[in-house]
Amino acid sequence: MEIEKKRETSWKIQLKKKKEYVEITSVEISGEVRQIKLGLLNKDKSIKVDLNKEEFYKFLSLISAFKDVVIGEDSILIENNLEIKKSTSQKINELIKAESEPTEQTIENNDTEDLNPEDWDPW
């Protein structure tokens, strides 16, 4: 007998006006997201929609496409932000590379520890 664990994660995002919210809920059963709930709340009125994972991905792709239409010329700001992130990422990669590059001392230690085929080859 297996016990299914159910976990709900909800975000309630308040908009500029009081009593106006966007509510997003994810329902996870046994480690897999099975249901996504979207809600728009305005004072006493509310609309809630339940989606499965596939429907949510389709909705998300539509929102993403609409975002591209809305942003239009303002994408320059996003590109600048991406350039900053890229340069930060490059600096991190350079630090990682510098730390992982062997120093002369580690190279000398590795040379002495390497096996010589003449030492162990019986032929």
N, C-alpha and C positions, 0 to 999 in steps of 0.2 A: 504494500500500500504506500503510495507516494502522496505527500502533502504538497499541494500547490500553494506557493506563496504569491500573494498579490500585493503590489506596491503601486501607489498612485503618487505622481509628482504634479503639483499644480502651481502655476504662476498666475497671479492676478495683477495685471498691469493697469495702474490708474492713469487715465488720460488727463489732459489739461483741466477739464471741468470736473468738479466733484461729482461723484455718483456715476461716472462713465468709466467702464473698465473693459479690458480685453482679458479673457480668461483662457488659459491653455492647460490642458490636463493630459498626462500620459499614463496609461494603465498598463502595467507590466505584470505578467503572470508567468511564474517559474523562469524568470530571467529574459523573457521575450516580450517586446512591446506588442500588444494585441489591439489596443484601441487608443485613439487620440480624440479628445473632445475640445472643440473650439467654441467659445461663447463671446457674444457681444452684449454688454449690459449697459442700459441707459435708464437711470432712475428706476422706474417700476417695470420697464419693458426689458425683455431679454430674448436672445436667439441663441440656441445651442445646437451644435451639429456634432454627431459622432462619426468618426472616420476610422477605417482600418488602415494598416500601414501603407498599402498600395495607393489608396485614395489620398492619404496625406501627402505622399511623395508627388502625386500629380498636382495637388493643390499648391505644394511648395514650389514646384517648377513654374506654375502660373504666376505666383507671387514674385518669383525671381525675375521672370520675363517682364512683368509689369514694373518692377523696380528699375530695370534697364530703360524702360520707356520714360519713367518719371525723372530719373536722374539726368539723362541726356547730356547736356553740356557741363553739368556739375561733376562729371566723371573725372575731371582734372584733379579735383581735391582728393578723390579716392586713389588716383594714380600716384600722386605725391605721397600719400600715406603708404602705398604699397612699396614705393621706392625706399622710404625710410625703413620699412620692415625688411626689405631685401638687404639693405646695407647692414642692418643690425644682424640679420641672419648670416651674412658673409663674415662679419667680425667674429661671431660665435664659431662658425666653421673654421676660421683661421686659428682661433684659440685652441679648438679641439685638435686640429692638425698639428699645431706647434707642440701641444702636450703629448701627442701620440708619436711624434717623430723621435726616433732613437738618438740618444746623445752618444758622444764618443765613448764614454765609459760603459754604457750598456752594450754598445757594439763590441767593445773589447771583451766584456764578460760573455757575450754570446759566442764569440769566436773560440774562446777557451772551452766552452761547454759543448760545442758541436762535436758529434762523433766523427771520427776519421774512419773511412771504410777499411783502411789497412789494419786498423786495430781489431775489428770484429769480423772481417771477411775471411772465412776459413779456406777459401780457394786461392 
